[in-house]
Amino acid sequence: MRIIITEHAKKRLKDIRQEGITIADITAAASNIPGRIPTATRFRGFIARSGRVFDIVAKDIPGGRLVITIIGK
């Protein structure tokens, strides 16, 4: 499945709260969500390689899985 990360989510990665989370971490987390996501849903408890815990908000669109935002803990 194709993972599409919004510009908003990429911009949030520069914030201190999301420090240590990479695009690869987001892609891996989004691909590991099973099933279909018809509406924007928050998924909690992913762990980046740096050890930082984060949540993602994602939904499925015809072009793939859209990651709308990232929330670092």
Secondary structure, 3 states (H helix, E strand, C coil): CCEEECHHHHHHCCCHHHCCCCHHHHHHHHHCCCCCCCCCEEEEEEECCCCCEEEEEEEEECCEEEEEEEEEC
